[in-house]
Structure formats: C-alpha cells, structure tokens
Amino acid sequence: MATDVTKDEFQRLEARVSVVEREVEGEKLVTRHILEQTRRNGAELAEFKNRTEQRFDSLESRFDSLESRFDNLEGRFDNLERTVNTLRKDLPAIVGDVMRDVLRERDSEC
C-alpha cells in the first residue's frame, strides 16, 4: 500500500538524506587524508630505513676494518712476546758467554 508523502515530510527526508550524504563525504575526505598520510609516512619510513641500513653498512665496514687492524696488532704482540720470552730464556747463556770471553781476555793480558 502506497501512502502519500506530504511535501513537508519529503523536505524533512531530503534534509536528513543531505546530512547523511555530507557525513559520508566528510568520512571519505578523512579516509583520503589518512590514506595520503599513510603513503607519505610509508615513503618517509622507507627512506629512513634505507639511510639507516646505509649507515649500518658503513659502521659494519669500519668495524671490520678495526677488527682486522686489531688482529694484526694481536699478531705483532704475540710475535713480540715470543721474542721477549726467547731473549729471557737465552739471556743467561749470552751473559755467561760474554763474561767467559771477558775473563779469558783479562787472564790472557796478565
């Protein structure tokens, strides 16, 4: 059964529909704004990640270089330690040989 709608009722319904349409348009604008901000932030985050990775790679390279230099120094100190230990072991014999030579020379001069 169709009922007749008065002009006043139609205008009220039209006003309510208009309000709903504006709210939907407003929500669309907010949604578009959020989407745009998300895309922009995503690009900025990707750029930040890229810069961070580059810095990390640079730091990692520097660390590898320092580690290599440290390994080289460690090898040199190990070699120095072996040399000092050998000298410490051989020093009494060297001093004894020199003293014997000195005493022999002194005894032969007398």
C-alpha positions in Angstrom: 0.0 0.0 0.0 1.4 3.2 -1.0 1.0 6.1 1.2 1.0 9.7 0.1 4.0 11.7 1.3 3.4 15.3 2.1 5.6 18.0 0.8 6.7 18.8 4.3 7.7 15.1 5.0 9.5 14.9 1.8 11.6 18.0 2.6 12.5 16.7 6.0 13.5 13.4 4.5 15.5 15.3 1.8 17.3 17.3 4.6 18.1 14.1 6.5 19.5 12.4 3.4 21.5 15.5 2.7 23.0 15.4 6.2 23.9 11.7 5.7 25.5 12.5 2.3 27.6 15.2 3.8 28.7 12.9 6.6 29.7 10.2 4.1 31.6 12.8 2.0 33.3 14.0 5.2 34.3 10.5 6.1 35.6 10.0 2.5 37.7 13.1 2.9 39.1 11.9 6.2 39.8 8.5 4.7 41.6 10.0 1.8 43.6 12.2 4.1 44.6 9.2 6.2 45.5 7.2 3.1 47.6 10.1 1.8 49.4 10.5 5.2 49.9 6.7 5.3 51.5 6.7 1.9 53.7 9.7 2.7 54.8 8.2 6.0 55.4 4.9 4.3 57.8 6.6 1.9 59.5 8.5 4.7 59.9 5.3 6.7 61.3 3.6 3.6 63.8 6.4 3.1 64.7 6.4 6.8 65.2 2.6 6.7 67.4 3.0 3.6 69.5 5.6 5.3 69.8 3.6 8.5 70.9 0.5 6.5 73.5 2.5 4.7 74.8 3.9 8.0 74.8 0.4 9.5 76.7 -0.9 6.5 79.2 1.9 6.8 79.6 1.2 10.5 79.9 -2.5 9.9 82.6 -1.9 7.3 84.5 0.4 9.8 84.2 -2.2 12.5 85.5 -4.9 10.1 88.5 -2.7 9.4 89.1 -2.1 13.1 88.8 -5.8 13.8 91.4 -6.5 11.0 93.8 -3.9 12.5 93.3 -5.4 16.0 94.0 -8.9 14.7 97.2 -7.5 13.1 98.2 -5.8 16.3 97.4 -9.0 18.2 99.7 -10.9 15.9 102.5 -8.4 16.3 102.2 -8.5 20.1 102.3 -12.3 20.0 105.5 -12.1 18.0 106.9 -9.6 20.4 106.0 -11.8 23.4 107.7 -14.8 21.7 110.8 -12.7 21.1 111.0 -11.4 24.7 110.4 -14.9 26.1 113.2 -16.3 23.8 115.5 -13.5 24.9 114.6 -14.1 28.6 115.5 -17.8 28.2 118.7 -17.1 26.2 119.9 -14.1 28.2 121.7 -16.1 31.0 123.7 -18.0 28.4 124.5 -14.9 26.5 125.7 -13.1 29.6 127.7 -16.2 30.7 129.4 -16.4 27.3 130.3 -12.7 27.4 131.7 -13.0 30.9 133.8 -16.0 30.0 135.2 -14.1 27.0 136.0 -11.1 29.2 137.6 -13.2 31.8 139.7 -15.0 29.2 140.9 -11.8 27.7 141.7 -10.5 31.2 143.6 -13.6 32.1 145.5 -13.6 28.8 146.6 -10.0 29.3 148.1 -10.8 32.7 
